């Protein structure tokens, strides 16, 4: 594995995918352990241009192409995990526990349960649909954001595309909003089953070892905050 990306600047989506697969996982932007991230790999003028070189588009493309997952995965901030490493993170985060087990143990909030229950009847939901169906008014913005972070960090929900609002005539309007689905729906049976066969302690050890390989000066406390376990 190559981890010397300090001076690398990329403009091609394919290069981004290769780096994520090489590293195994990567945050979207600056983080508490100075782990290499997409922001560092690109130039500011590339962002939000809607051009093929726009990293803001890449974040959706990579999960759409099923090359890596994208969600709030590191320190409650967005990032990517390759298919090779995804089962390891699933094993490390959930430790074989179901949503209801974690909720019963007080590790997931009532608002997280309220949102997650929406996916029992819907395969995927956009941000505006979750807010509407879940009754999240502007006054509940902080509760919504916190619950969504929980569900992504515990790896129960993940980003799965974008979607625009529809008017009464069935016409799309406005900006696209992020779409979410359950991890099971995005990952598929193979990755889920692979995660079940991994011992959580082995997964945690391997993830921490990879982080130390890439950012050897990162302290143990910050690493734990970064990976969420």
TITIVEX-22105 format. One record per residue: residue in three letters; residue number from 1; x, y, z of N, C-alpha, C, O in turn. Coordinates in steps of 0.1 Angstrom, whole numbers, always signed. Each point is the difference from the previous one (the first is absolute). Layout:
TITIVEX-22105
resn|resi|n.c1|n.c2|n.c3|ca.c1|ca.c2|ca.c3|c.c1|c.c2|c.c3|o.c1|o.c2|o.c3
ALA|NUM|X|Y|Z|X|Y|Z|X|Y|Z|X|Y|Z
...
***
This chain:
TITIVEX-22105
resn|resi|n.c1|n.c2|n.c3|ca.c1|ca.c2|ca.c3|c.c1|c.c2|c.c3|o.c1|o.c2|o.c3
UNK|1|+8|-12|+0|-8|+12|+0|+9|+12|+0|+9|+1|+7
UNK|2|-13|+9|-15|+7|+13|+0|-8|+10|+8|-12|+1|-1
UNK|3|+19|+6|+10|-8|+10|+8|+7|+14|-1|-3|+8|+8
UNK|4|+12|-7|-17|+6|+13|-2|-7|+9|-10|+4|+2|-11
UNK|5|-15|+4|+16|-9|+8|-8|+1|+15|+4|-8|+8|-4
UNK|6|+19|-5|+11|+1|+14|+6|-1|+11|-11|-7|+10|+2
UNK|7|+14|-12|-13|+0|+10|-10|-8|-3|-12|+1|+6|-11
UNK|8|-10|-16|+12|-8|-5|-11|-12|+10|-2|-7|+3|+9
UNK|9|+5|+0|-22|-12|+8|-3|-7|-7|-12|+7|-3|-11
UNK|10|-19|-1|+12|-7|-8|-10|-12|+8|-7|-6|+8|+7
UNK|11|+4|-11|-19|-12|+6|-7|-9|-11|-6|-10|+4|-6
UNK|12|+14|-16|+7|-7|-11|-6|-7|-9|+10|+5|-3|+10
UNK|13|-18|+0|-12|-8|-8|+9|+6|-14|+2|+1|-5|+11
UNK|14|+5|+0|-22|+6|-14|+1|+12|+0|+9|+2|-10|+7
UNK|15|+5|+21|-6|+12|+1|+9|-5|+0|+15|+6|-6|+9
UNK|16|-17|+14|-7|-6|+0|+13|-5|-14|+5|+3|-4|+11
UNK|17|-9|-3|-20|-5|-14|+3|+12|-8|+4|+0|-8|+9
UNK|18|+11|+9|-17|+12|-9|+2|+6|+3|+14|+5|-9|+7
UNK|19|-5|+22|-3|+6|+4|+13|-8|-5|+11|+5|-5|+10
UNK|20|-18|+6|-11|-9|-5|+11|+2|-15|+1|+1|-6|+11
UNK|21|+0|-1|-22|+2|-15|+0|+14|-3|+6|+1|-10|+6
UNK|22|+8|+18|-9|+14|-2|+5|+1|+2|+15|+5|-9|+7
UNK|23|-11|+20|-2|+0|+3|+14|-9|-9|+8|+2|-4|+11
UNK|24|-14|+1|-17|-10|-8|+6|-11|+8|+6|-12|-4|+0
UNK|25|+15|+16|+4|-10|+10|+5|+6|+14|+0|+12|+1|+1
UNK|26|-21|+9|-1|+6|+13|-1|-11|+11|+3|-12|-2|-5
UNK|27|+14|+12|+13|-10|+10|+2|-1|+10|-12|+8|+0|-9
UNK|28|-19|+7|+9|-2|+10|-10|+9|+12|+1|+5|+5|-10
UNK|29|-3|-1|+23|+7|+13|+2|+9|-1|+13|+2|-11|+5
UNK|30|+3|+22|-1|+9|+0|+12|-6|-7|+12|-12|+0|+2
UNK|31|+20|-6|+6|-4|-9|+11|+9|+1|+11|+11|+5|-1
UNK|32|-15|-11|+13|+8|+2|+12|+13|-8|+0|+9|+3|+9
UNK|33|-6|-12|-18|+13|-7|+0|+8|+3|-12|+10|-6|-3
UNK|34|-14|+16|-5|+7|+4|-12|+1|-12|-10|+10|-1|-7
UNK|35|-20|-7|+6|+0|-11|-10|-2|+6|-13|-8|+10|-2
UNK|36|+15|-15|-8|-2|+5|-14|-14|+0|-4|-8|-10|+3
UNK|37|+3|+20|-10|-14|+2|-3|-2|+6|-13|+10|+5|-7
UNK|38|-22|-6|+2|-3|+5|-14|+3|+15|-2|+4|+4|-10
UNK|39|-6|+4|+20|+2|+14|+0|+15|+3|-3|+4|+8|-8
UNK|40|+5|-16|+15|+14|+2|-2|+5|-5|-14|+10|+5|-5
UNK|41|-17|-14|+0|+4|-6|-13|-4|+9|-12|+4|-3|-11
UNK|42|-12|+13|+13|-6|+8|-11|+3|+15|+3|+4|+4|+11
UNK|43|-7|+4|-21|+2|+14|+1|-14|+7|+2|-10|-5|-5
UNK|44|+10|+15|+13|-13|+7|+4|-9|+3|-12|-12|+0|+0
UNK|45|+19|+5|-11|-8|+4|-12|-7|-11|-7|-8|+2|-9
UNK|46|+11|-15|+12|-6|-11|-6|-14|-2|+5|-9|-6|-7
UNK|47|+6|+10|+19|-12|-3|+7|-12|+8|-5|+1|+12|-3
UNK|48|-13|-19|+3|-13|+6|-3|+0|+7|-14|-6|+11|-1
UNK|49|+12|-18|-8|+0|+5|-14|-9|-8|-9|-4|+5|-11
UNK|50|-1|-16|+15|-8|-10|-8|+8|-5|-12|-6|-6|-9
UNK|51|+19|+7|+9|+9|-5|-10|+4|-14|+4|-1|-4|+12
UNK|52|+6|-4|-22|+5|-14|+4|+11|+0|+11|+2|-10|+7
UNK|53|+5|+21|-6|+10|+1|+10|-4|+5|+14|+8|+3|+9
UNK|54|-22|-1|-8|-5|+5|+13|-1|-11|+11|-8|-10|-2
UNK|55|+16|+11|+12|+0|-11|+11|-14|-1|+7|-3|-11|+5
UNK|56|-5|+22|-5|-13|-1|+6|-9|-10|-7|-8|-6|+6
UNK|57|+10|+4|-19|-7|-10|-8|+6|-14|+3|-7|-10|+0
UNK|58|+20|+10|+2|+7|-13|+2|-6|-7|+12|-1|-13|+0
UNK|59|-2|+20|+10|-5|-6|+13|-12|-8|-2|-2|-10|+6
UNK|60|-7|+14|-16|-12|-7|-3|+3|-11|-10|-5|-11|+1
UNK|61|+14|+14|-11|+3|-10|-10|+6|-13|+6|-3|-11|-5
UNK|62|+11|+13|+15|+8|-12|+5|-10|-10|+7|+2|-12|-1
UNK|63|-12|+18|+8|-9|-10|+6|-10|-5|-10|-5|-11|+1
UNK|64|+1|+19|-11|-9|-4|-11|+7|-11|-8|-7|-9|-4
UNK|65|+20|+10|+1|+7|-10|-7|+4|-12|+9|+6|-10|-5
UNK|66|-10|+10|+17|+3|-10|+10|+15|-4|+1|+4|-11|+1
UNK|67|+4|+22|-1|+14|-1|+2|+4|+2|+15|+10|-5|+5
UNK|68|-19|+13|+2|+3|+3|+14|-13|+6|+5|-8|+6|-7
UNK|69|+6|-8|+20|-12|+7|+7|+4|+14|+3|+12|+4|+2
UNK|70|-23|+5|-1|+2|+14|+3|-10|+3|+11|-12|-2|-3
UNK|71|+16|+8|+14|-9|+4|+11|+8|+7|+10|+12|+2|-1
UNK|72|-19|+2|+12|+7|+5|+12|+6|-12|+7|-7|-6|+7
UNK|73|+20|+4|-9|+6|-12|+5|+12|+2|+9|+5|-9|+6
UNK|74|+0|+21|-6|+12|+3|+8|-1|+13|+9|-1|+11|-6
UNK|75|+0|-13|+19|-2|+11|+9|-13|+8|-3|+0|+12|+1
UNK|76|-10|-19|-6|-13|+6|-4|+1|+9|-12|-8|+9|-2
UNK|77|+18|-11|-5|+2|+7|-13|+1|-9|-12|+3|-12|+2
UNK|78|-6|+17|-14|+0|-9|-12|+13|-6|-3|+11|+6|+2
UNK|79|-12|-18|-8|+12|-7|-5|-4|-12|-8|-12|-3|-3
UNK|80|+22|-4|-1|-2|-12|-9|+7|-12|+6|+10|+1|+6
UNK|81|-16|-13|-9|+5|-12|+4|-1|-10|-12|-11|-2|-6
UNK|82|+22|-4|+2|+1|-8|-12|-8|-13|+3|-3|-4|+12
UNK|83|+0|-4|-22|-8|-12|+2|+9|-10|+7|-6|-9|+8
UNK|84|+19|+9|-9|+9|-9|+7|-1|+2|+15|+0|-9|+8
UNK|85|-1|+22|-4|+1|+3|+14|-14|+2|+6|-1|+0|+13
UNK|86|-9|+1|-21|-14|+2|+6|-4|-11|+10|-5|+4|+10
UNK|87|+6|-17|-13|-4|-10|+9|+8|+1|+14|-6|-3|+10
UNK|88|+18|+8|-11|+8|+1|+12|-5|+11|+9|-1|-1|+12
UNK|89|-3|+12|-18|-6|+11|+7|-14|-4|+6|-3|+4|+11
UNK|90|-4|-11|-19|-13|-5|+5|+1|-9|+12|-7|+1|+10
UNK|91|+17|-10|-10|+2|-9|+11|+5|+8|+12|-4|-2|+11
UNK|92|+13|+12|-13|+5|+8|+11|-10|+9|+6|-1|+1|+12
UNK|93|-8|+5|-20|-10|+9|+5|-11|-7|+7|-3|+3|+11
UNK|94|-3|-12|-18|-12|-7|+6|+3|-11|+10|-8|-2|+9
UNK|95|+19|-4|-11|+4|-11|+9|-11|-11|+1|-2|-6|+10
UNK|96|-4|+4|-22|-10|-11|-1|-14|+4|+6|-9|-9|+1
UNK|97|+8|+21|+3|-13|+4|+7|-10|+6|-10|+4|+7|-10
UNK|98|-16|-9|+12|-11|+5|-9|-3|+15|+4|+4|+4|+10
UNK|99|-12|+2|-18|-4|+14|+3|-8|+0|+13|+3|+8|+9
UNK|100|-12|-18|-7|-8|+0|+12|+8|-3|+13|-3|+5|+10
UNK|101|+13|-13|-12|+9|-3|+12|+7|+13|+4|+1|+3|+12
UNK|102|+5|+4|-22|+7|+13|+3|-10|+10|+6|+4|+8|+9
UNK|103|-16|-7|-15|-10|+9|+5|-3|-3|+15|-2|+8|+8
UNK|104|-1|-21|-6|-3|-5|+14|+11|+3|+10|-3|+3|+12
UNK|105|+15|-3|-17|+12|+3|+9|+2|+15|+2|+10|+4|+6
UNK|106|-18|+4|-13|+1|+15|+2|+11|+6|-9|+4|+11|+2
UNK|107|+0|-19|-12|+11|+5|-9|-5|+8|-12|+7|+6|-7
UNK|108|-20|-8|+5|-7|+8|-11|-12|+7|+5|-7|-5|+9
UNK|109|+5|+17|-14|-10|+9|+6|-14|-3|-5|-2|-8|-10
UNK|110|-8|+14|+16|-14|-2|-4|-2|+6|-14|-7|-6|-8
UNK|111|+14|+17|+5|-1|+6|-13|+6|-9|-11|-5|+0|-12
UNK|112|+16|-6|+15|+6|-10|-9|-9|-11|-3|-2|-5|-11
UNK|113|-5|+0|+21|-10|-11|-2|-12|+5|-8|-5|-7|-9
UNK|114|+1|+19|+11|-11|+6|-8|+4|+1|-14|-9|-3|-9
UNK|115|+21|+7|+5|+4|+0|-14|+2|-14|-5|-5|-2|-11
UNK|116|+12|-6|+18|+3|-14|-5|-13|-7|-3|+0|-8|-10
UNK|117|-10|+10|+18|-13|-7|-3|-7|+3|-13|-7|-7|-5
UNK|118|+11|+19|+0|-6|+4|-13|+5|-9|-11|-7|-2|-10
UNK|119|+19|-4|+11|+6|-8|-10|-6|-15|+0|+4|-8|-8
UNK|120|-13|+6|+17|-7|-13|+0|-10|+0|-12|-4|-11|-5
UNK|121|-1|+23|+1|-10|+0|-10|+6|+7|-13|-7|+0|-10
UNK|122|+19|+5|+11|+6|+7|-12|+14|-5|-2|+8|-1|+10
UNK|123|-5|-3|-22|+14|-5|-3|+10|+11|+1|+11|-3|+5
UNK|124|-15|+15|-9|+9|+11|+1|-8|+13|+2|-11|+0|-5
UNK|125|+17|+10|+11|-7|+12|+3|+10|+12|-2|+11|-1|+5
UNK|126|-15|+12|-11|+8|+12|-1|-1|+8|+13|-10|-2|+8
UNK|127|+19|+11|-6|+0|+8|+12|-13|+7|+3|-6|-1|+11
UNK|128|+0|+7|-22|-13|+7|+2|-11|-9|+3|-10|+3|+7
UNK|129|+11|-16|-12|-11|-10|+3|+1|-5|+14|-10|-2|+7
UNK|130|+22|+0|-2|+2|-4|+14|-5|+11|+10|-7|-3|+9
UNK|131|+10|+15|-12|-4|+11|+8|-16|+1|+1|-6|+2|+10
UNK|132|+0|-3|-22|-14|+1|-1|-7|-12|+7|-9|+2|+8
UNK|133|+13|-14|-12|-7|-12|+6|+3|-2|+15|-9|-5|+7
UNK|134|+21|+10|-3|+3|-1|+14|-5|+11|+9|+2|+0|+12
UNK|135|-7|+10|-19|-5|+12|+8|+11|+9|+6|-2|+6|+10
UNK|136|+13|-6|-18|+11|+9|+5|-1|+14|-5|+4|+3|-11
UNK|137|-10|+6|+19|-1|+14|-3|+13|+7|+2|+10|-6|+4
UNK|138|-9|+18|-8|+12|+8|+1|+5|+0|+15|+12|+1|+3
UNK|139|-22|-1|+6|+3|+1|+14|+7|-13|+5|+7|+0|+10
UNK|140|-8|-10|-18|+6|-13|+3|+13|-3|-8|+4|-12|-1
UNK|141|+1|+22|-6|+12|-2|-8|+11|-7|+7|+6|-9|-5
UNK|142|-3|+14|+17|+12|-6|+7|-3|-15|+4|+10|-8|+0
UNK|143|-22|+5|+3|-4|-14|+4|+2|-9|-13|+5|-11|+1
UNK|144|-10|+17|-12|+1|-8|-13|+14|-2|-4|+4|-12|-3
UNK|145|+5|+22|+4|+14|-1|-4|+7|-10|+9|+8|-8|-5
UNK|146|-11|+9|+18|+7|-9|+9|-4|-15|-2|+8|-9|+0
UNK|147|-21|+7|-2|-5|-13|-3|+5|-6|-13|+4|-12|+0
UNK|148|-3|+20|-10|+6|-5|-13|+15|-3|+2|+5|-10|-6
UNK|149|+2|+18|+14|+14|-3|+2|+1|-14|+7|+9|-8|-3
UNK|150|-17|+6|+13|+0|-13|+8|-2|-12|-10|+8|-9|+0
UNK|151|-18|+10|-8|-4|-11|-9|+11|-2|-10|+2|-12|-5
UNK|152|+5|+22|+0|+11|-2|-9|+13|-5|+7|+7|-9|-5
UNK|153|-4|+14|+17|+12|-4|+7|-1|-15|+4|+9|-7|+0
UNK|154|-22|+3|+4|-2|-14|+4|-2|-9|-12|-1|-12|+1
UNK|155|+1|+19|-13|-1|-7|-12|-13|-8|-2|+0|-12|-3
UNK|156|-11|+19|+6|-13|-5|-3|-6|+7|-13|-8|-6|-7
UNK|157|+12|+19|+5|-4|+7|-12|+12|+4|-8|+11|+3|+6
UNK|158|-12|-2|-19|+11|+5|-8|-6|+8|-12|-11|-2|-3
UNK|159|+20|+10|-3|-4|+8|-11|-2|-9|-12|+7|-9|-3
UNK|160|-18|+11|-5|-3|-8|-11|-7|+8|-11|-11|-2|-4
UNK|161|+19|+12|-1|-4|+9|-11|-6|+13|+4|+2|+4|+11
UNK|162|-8|+3|-21|-6|+13|+3|-14|+0|-7|-3|-8|-8
UNK|163|-5|+18|+12|-14|+1|-5|-5|+14|+1|+3|+7|+10
UNK|164|-10|-3|-20|-7|+13|+1|-14|-1|+4|-6|-10|-1
UNK|165|+1|+21|+7|-14|+1|+4|-9|-1|-13|+4|+4|-11
UNK|166|-16|-8|+13|-10|-1|-11|-12|+9|+3|-5|+0|+11
UNK|167|+0|+7|-21|-12|+8|+2|-12|-8|-3|+1|-12|-3
UNK|168|-13|+18|+4|-13|-7|-1|-2|-5|-14|-8|-9|-3
UNK|169|+16|+14|-7|-1|-4|-14|+11|-11|-3|+1|-5|-11
UNK|170|+6|+1|+22|+10|-11|-2|+13|+5|-7|+8|-7|-5
UNK|171|-6|+20|+6|+12|+7|-5|+10|+2|+11|-3|+5|+11
UNK|172|+16|-8|-14|+10|+2|+9|+4|+15|+1|-1|+7|-10
UNK|173|+4|-3|+22|+4|+14|+2|+10|+1|+12|+1|-9|+8
UNK|174|+6|+21|-8|+9|+2|+11|+13|-7|-1|+3|-8|-9
UNK|175|+5|+9|+20|+13|-7|+1|-2|-14|+3|-10|-4|+6
UNK|176|+19|-5|-10|+0|-14|+4|+3|-1|+14|+9|+7|+6
UNK|177|-16|-16|+1|+4|-3|+14|+5|-15|+1|-3|-8|-8
UNK|178|+10|+6|+19|+6|-13|+2|-10|-11|+3|-10|+2|+7
UNK|179|+12|-13|-13|-9|-12|+2|+7|-10|+9|+12|-2|-2
UNK|180|-19|-4|+11|+5|-10|+9|-7|-13|-1|-12|+0|-4
UNK|181|+19|-11|+6|-6|-13|+1|+6|-7|+12|+10|+5|+6
UNK|182|-16|-17|-2|+7|-8|+10|+13|-5|-5|+2|-1|-13
UNK|183|+7|-1|+21|+13|-6|-4|-2|-13|-7|+7|-3|-10
UNK|184|-16|-5|+15|-3|-13|-6|-5|+1|-15|+5|-8|-8
UNK|185|-13|+18|+6|-5|+2|-14|+12|+5|-9|+0|-4|-12
UNK|186|+9|+12|+17|+11|+5|-8|+10|-11|-2|+5|-2|-11
UNK|187|+0|-4|+22|+11|-9|+0|-3|-13|-7|+9|-6|-7
UNK|188|-21|+0|+10|-3|-13|-6|+4|-11|+10|+8|+2|+9
UNK|189|-13|-14|-12|+2|-11|+9|+14|-4|+2|+4|-4|+11
UNK|190|+4|+4|-22|+14|-5|+1|+8|+8|+10|+7|-6|+8
UNK|191|-8|+19|-9|+8|+8|+10|-5|-1|+14|+8|-1|+10
UNK|192|-21|+0|-8|-6|-2|+13|+4|-13|+6|+4|-1|+12
UNK|193|-5|-10|-20|+4|-13|+5|+15|-1|+3|+4|-6|+10
UNK|194|+4|+13|-18|+15|+0|+3|+2|+7|+13|+9|-5|+8
UNK|195|-16|+16|-5|+2|+7|+13|-3|-9|+12|+6|+1|+11
UNK|196|-16|-10|-13|-5|-8|+11|+11|-10|+4|+1|-5|+12
UNK|197|+8|+1|-22|+10|-10|+3|+13|+6|+5|+10|-7|+3
UNK|198|-10|+20|+0|+12|+7|+5|-1|+3|+15|-11|+5|+4
UNK|199|+20|-9|+4|+0|+3|+14|+2|+16|+2|+10|+5|-6
UNK|200|-19|+1|+13|+2|+15|+2|+13|+4|+5|+5|+10|-4
UNK|201|+1|-17|+14|+13|+4|+5|+11|-1|-11|+9|+8|+0
UNK|202|-10|-18|-9|+10|-1|-11|-2|+12|-9|+10|+6|-5
UNK|203|-23|-3|+2|-2|+12|-9|+5|+13|+5|+6|+7|-7
UNK|204|-9|-5|+20|+5|+12|+7|+15|+1|-1|+6|+11|-3
UNK|205|+1|-22|+6|+14|+0|+0|+6|+3|-14|+10|+7|-1
UNK|206|-16|-13|-9|+4|+2|-14|-2|+15|-4|+9|+5|-7
UNK|207|-20|+0|+10|-3|+14|-3|+10|+10|+6|+5|+9|-6
UNK|208|-3|-11|+19|+9|+9|+7|+14|-2|-6|+8|+10|-1
UNK|209|-4|-22|-2|+14|-2|-6|+1|+7|-13|+10|+6|-3
UNK|210|-21|-6|-5|+1|+7|-13|+1|+15|+2|+7|+7|-7
UNK|211|-14|-2|+17|+1|+15|+3|+14|+4|+4|+5|+10|-5
UNK|212|+0|-18|+14|+14|+3|+4|+10|-2|-11|+11|+7|+0
UNK|213|-13|-15|-9|+9|-2|-12|-1|+13|-8|+11|+4|-5
UNK|214|-22|+2|+3|-2|+11|-8|+3|+13|+7|+6|+10|-5
UNK|215|-10|-9|+18|+2|+12|+8|+6|-4|+13|-6|+0|+11
UNK|216|+19|-3|-11|+7|-6|+12|+0|+9|+12|+2|-5|+11
UNK|217|-4|+18|-13|+1|+9|+12|-14|+2|+7|+0|+7|+10
UNK|218|-10|-13|-16|-13|+1|+6|-1|-6|+14|+4|-12|+1
UNK|219|-9|+19|+9|-1|-6|+13|-12|-9|+2|-10|+1|-8
UNK|220|+10|-10|+18|-10|-10|+1|-14|+6|+3|-10|-5|-5
UNK|221|+9|+16|+13|-12|+6|+3|-7|+6|-12|-12|-2|-2
UNK|222|+20|+8|-7|-5|+6|-12|-4|-10|-10|-10|+1|-7
UNK|223|+17|-12|+7|-3|-11|-9|-14|-6|+3|-8|-2|-8
UNK|224|+6|+0|+21|-13|-5|+5|-11|+9|-4|-11|-4|-4
UNK|225|+13|+17|+6|-10|+10|-4|-3|+0|-15|-11|+1|-4
UNK|226|+22|-3|-4|-1|+0|-14|-8|-12|-5|-9|+2|-9
UNK|227|+12|-14|+14|-7|-12|-5|-13|-3|+7|-8|-8|-4
UNK|228|+6|+14|+16|-13|-2|+7|-2|-12|+8|-11|-4|+3
UNK|229|+22|-3|+1|-1|-11|+8|+13|-3|+8|+2|-9|+8
***
